[in-house]
Amino acid sequence: MTNVALLVRLEAKKGKEMEVEKFLRDGLSIVENEPATTTWYALRFGPSTFGIFDTFPDNKGREAHLSGEVAKALKQRSSELFSQPPVIEKIDVLEAKQPEMTHH
């Protein structure tokens, strides 16, 4: 079950839009190794506005993600890629429709 989420808004510096897009696409391979990250989406809201939306079963999973590799990379490259610091919102998930877990 998904109970908590994060919404991160990112504003790319002028001319860095393609780099931000690549940075976000590369993030998928990192979060695939995070068992407590239920879902992870890289988003584009507009020409220079990007985001990440991810969900977790509990606050422990969310905190683990916030201290994980994607968060570290975001901090390291923040001044290079973004015109302002990332805006990170902690969200409670009331309900969610998710694919059934299939057992092999």
N, C-alpha and C positions, 0 to 999 in steps of 0.2 A: 504494500500500500504506500502511496505517496502522500506525505503529510506536510512537508515543508519544501520551499523552493527559493531560488535566487533569480533576480532579474538584474542584469548588469547592462548599463547603457554606456556605449563607447562612441566618442566623437573623433573621427579620423582627422589628422592634420591635412591641410590642403596638399594634394599630390600624393598622399600616403594611402588612399582608399584601397588600391589593389594589394598593398602590403598587409593592411589590416584584414582584408578578406582572406588572404593566404594564411595569415597568423591564426585566424579563427578556424579555417578548414584543417590546419595542422593540429589544432587542439583536440580534434576528435580521437585521434590515435592515443593521446595521453589519457583522456577520461575513460576510454574503453578498459583501462587497467584499474579503474576505481569501482570496486564492487558496490559501494554505498551510494554511487551516483545512479539513480534509477533511469532518468532521461536527461539528455543534453542536446540543446539546439543552439546553433550559431545563426544569428538573425541579421537581416539588413532592413532597417526602417526607411532609409532614404539614401540619397547620393553619398553622404558622408557619415550617416548615423548607423551604427551597428549595435549588436547586443548579443548577450548569452542568456538563455533561459534554461535552468536545470532544476531537476526535482530529486528529492531524497526521502527515504523512509522516516528519518528522524533528524533531530538537531545534531546528533553526533556525526552522522554522515555528511551533513551540510558543513559542519566545522572542519571535518577532515578534508573536504574539497577546498575550502577556503585557505587551508594551509598546504594544499597540494601543488603539483607542478604547473598547472595552468595559471593559478593565482600568482605563483612566483614569476612566471614568464611575463604575465601582464604587468607586474610591478617593475620588472627589469626593463621592459620596452616601452613603458608608459610615456615617458617624455619624448621618446623618438617617434612614436606612432600616433599619439592622441593629443588633441588640442586642449584637453582638460582632463583631470583625473577621472578614472572610471567611476560611475555612480552605481553603487551596489545596494540593492534593496532586498531585505529578507522578507519573504512572503509566506503566509500560511496557505496551504492548499485545502479547500473545503471539500471538493469532489474532483475525481478525474476518471476519464475513460482511457483505459490502457489495454494493450493487447494481452490476451491470455498467455500465461507462461506455459510453454510446451515442454514436456519432458521427453527426452530421447531415450 
